[in-house]
Structures are given as C-alpha cells and as structure tokens.
Amino acid sequence: MRNAWRTLITLLRVARYRRIALGIGTVYLVLFLVALRDITLGGSGVRFATVEWTRMFSPTSPFTFEAIARLTLPGVTVLIAPLNILVGGVLSLLAALNLMVTYVAYNQPSACSFNRSTGVLASLPALLAGGACCAPAIVLILGLQVSSLFITAFQVLIPVAAVLLLITLKLILDRTHPERLSLMDA
C-alpha cells in the first residue's frame, strides 16, 4: 500500500496531472448531482430555503439522502444534501484518480508495467461507476418494466462502484513506476 500511496503522491505533484484530476472530479461530481436531481434546470429569482439539519440523515433511497437547503438561481435549482455531496465526492475522487493514472499510463507506457490498451481497459470501472447513480434514473426515463430483483441490484451499485474504483486504483498504482516518469511530457 505504501508503494501505491507514494506513486499517487508523486503523480499529484505534477501540476498537469492535478488539473486533469480536478477537472474530471468536478465534472463527475456535477453529473452525479444532476443524476440524483440535486441540480436541476429551472428556477427564477434568487432564493435560499433551509430545513432542519437533522433531515440530512434521512435516506430517500439507498445511499441517497434528503437535502437540507435549496438554492434557487435564475435558470438552476440546487438542493444541498451534504451526504449526497459526500458520497458523490468520494466516487468522483476515485474516478478522477483512476482516469488520471490511466492518462499517465496511456501517455507514458514506459512508466507502467502494462501496455496502452491495458491502461485504457483499467479505466473501465471508473467510467462504469457513473452508472451507479444514473442507471435507476435511466430505467425510469425509458419506462422499462423492471423486476424487483433488478431494482434491488441498483441498491448495491454505489458501494460496488466505490470498491471497484479502489481496487482498480490500487492495481494501476502498483504497476506504475514513478521513477520512470518523464516529467517533460507532463
């Protein structure tokens, strides 16, 4: 684990890689919140409303929680659900780090113990993790008849996505050799 941690720290010391991870993480978090409908289009004027902070612990479905505030701006409404932001933040961090390391593996294959195609395939869990929050919404939008077993399966997608992202990140970092990195390409 120390080697993986050291590799990650080495990669994050490069400004370009930090920017890539920050950009991917931000986009992922916004898309996660849009998929949960915590960010929606619509709204007029500027308003801010709150409820009791203890409601943030009330689940709306597995791994999604109640909002404690609503911010309405012209054209957008944001529900502020701290635990949804936390869950989305963890997933977006893991996805961003996975995709950043995949970018390094693709651009600098000599620094990794696998070829370019393996590096790209390693990013698959990061990309599929987006389905953890979006899949139930897509099923509802399409109006498909889904059995209770299928709906139950969606309840485990978020923790499974997090575990897959952690495992993939560890595997990629273990096969990346920071001493072989060419910082001139960074």
Buried (B, 14 or more C-beta within 10 A) or exposed (E): EEEBEEBBEBBEEBEBBEEBBEEBBEEBBBBBBBBBEBBEEEBEEEEEEEEEEEEBEEEEEEBBBBBBBBBBEEEEBBBBBBBBBEBBBBBBBBBBBBBBBBBBBBEBBEBBEBEBEBBEEBBEBBEBBBBBBBBBBEBEEEEEEBEEEEEEBBEEBBEBBBEBBBEBBBBBBEBBBBEEBEEEEB
